Amino acid sequence: MKLTLYSGTKNASSWAMRAWLALKEQNLAFEEHVVDIRRPQRFKNLAKIGEFSPPAAVPVLLVDSQVIFDSLAIMEFANEIGSKSLLPPDSPTRARVRSMVAWQHAGLSNLCPHLFFESAFYPDKRALSENEKKQIKFLFTVWEKQLSASNGPYLFGDISLADLSLVPTIIRIFRHQPDFTLFPRVASWGSQLMQRASVQEWLSDADRLEPVWYDDYLLSD
Ligand SMILES: N[C@@H](CCC(=O)N[C@@H](CS)C(=O)NCC(=O)O)C(=O)O
């Protein structure tokens, strides 16, 4: 079975990162094609993806000649064929992991459109707005509670798709110096996640790239 991943520019493609992480965490060998999704070449490059994948977006995984699109489907596929399990063994907990993943996939919060992935790689970060701090506090409260219930080190004990799907969100929040005072478990969970070999491999490439600048960043919300 030959796996070919059409990924995206590493400091701009949070969705591709999720799929890529799941494949790496499962030790699956794959050929990677990084699609340059920066403007203006983005449009021409994604149109080419549209020739074989209906959403014309990345990530896309080819399994031999079969097309799997959407990060979530790719993550689930990696979980199924890889050597370990990224979902817990019991059904209710497995469903709760999927709840977290689905929440993230459906947008999670109003944070991401303002604190976009690209901003995690800007050399100079703006301060978080009061609204962003409020939303981060809410997410941290949810995660702290879950980490306390599972006793960590990851959200549901062992690493799962829930943790991997949240990595890009963690990166953009953690790199904007949030207040961890009330959230020690979140601080250590996020740091541990960011130290994983797979995440470090992606970040070392992403950090070397020219930042993808959007003026909107300075408007916050
Ligand atoms: N729901 C999709 C979202 C994919 C997505 O929006 N990818 C971005 C790059 S990170 C993209 O290719 N956007 C192009 C477009 O939406 O036109 C997934 O999870 O894979």
The ligand as an SDF file (V2000), in Angstrom:
LIG
                    3D

 20 19  0  0  0  0  0  0  0  0999 V2000
  -12.1110   20.3310    6.6610 N   0  0  0  0  0  0  0  0  0  0  0  0
  -10.8850   20.2950    5.8900 C   0  0  0  0  0  0  0  0  0  0  0  0
  -10.2970   21.6820    5.8290 C   0  0  0  0  0  0  0  0  0  0  0  0
   -9.1080   21.7430    4.8970 C   0  0  0  0  0  0  0  0  0  0  0  0
   -8.6660   23.1500    4.5950 C   0  0  0  0  0  0  0  0  0  0  0  0
   -9.4130   24.1530    4.7430 O   0  0  0  0  0  0  0  0  0  0  0  0
   -7.4220   23.2470    4.1410 N   0  0  0  0  0  0  0  0  0  0  0  0
   -6.8780   24.5160    3.7260 C   0  0  0  0  0  0  0  0  0  0  0  0
   -5.4080   24.5550    3.9400 C   0  0  0  0  0  0  0  0  0  0  0  0
   -4.9560   24.2870    5.6110 S   0  0  0  0  0  0  0  0  0  0  0  0
   -7.1570   24.6360    2.2640 C   0  0  0  0  0  0  0  0  0  0  0  0
   -6.6600   23.8550    1.4810 O   0  0  0  0  0  0  0  0  0  0  0  0
   -8.0090   25.5820    1.9140 N   0  0  0  0  0  0  0  0  0  0  0  0
   -8.3380   25.7910    0.5900 C   0  0  0  0  0  0  0  0  0  0  0  0
   -9.7460   26.1710    0.4080 C   0  0  0  0  0  0  0  0  0  0  0  0
  -10.5340   25.9690    1.3400 O   0  0  0  0  0  0  0  0  0  0  0  0
  -10.0330   26.6780   -0.6670 O   0  0  0  0  0  0  0  0  0  0  0  0
   -9.9140   19.3090    6.5300 C   0  0  0  0  0  0  0  0  0  0  0  0
  -10.0430   19.0480    7.7220 O   0  0  0  0  0  0  0  0  0  0  0  0
   -9.0590   18.7520    5.8310 O   0  0  0  0  0  0  0  0  0  0  0  0
  1  2  1  0
  2  3  1  0
  2 18  1  0
  3  4  1  0
  4  5  1  0
  5  6  2  0
  5  7  1  0
  7  8  1  0
  8  9  1  0
  8 11  1  0
  9 10  1  0
 11 12  2  0
 11 13  1  0
 13 14  1  0
 14 15  1  0
 15 16  2  0
 15 17  1  0
 18 19  2  0
 18 20  1  0
M  END
$$$$
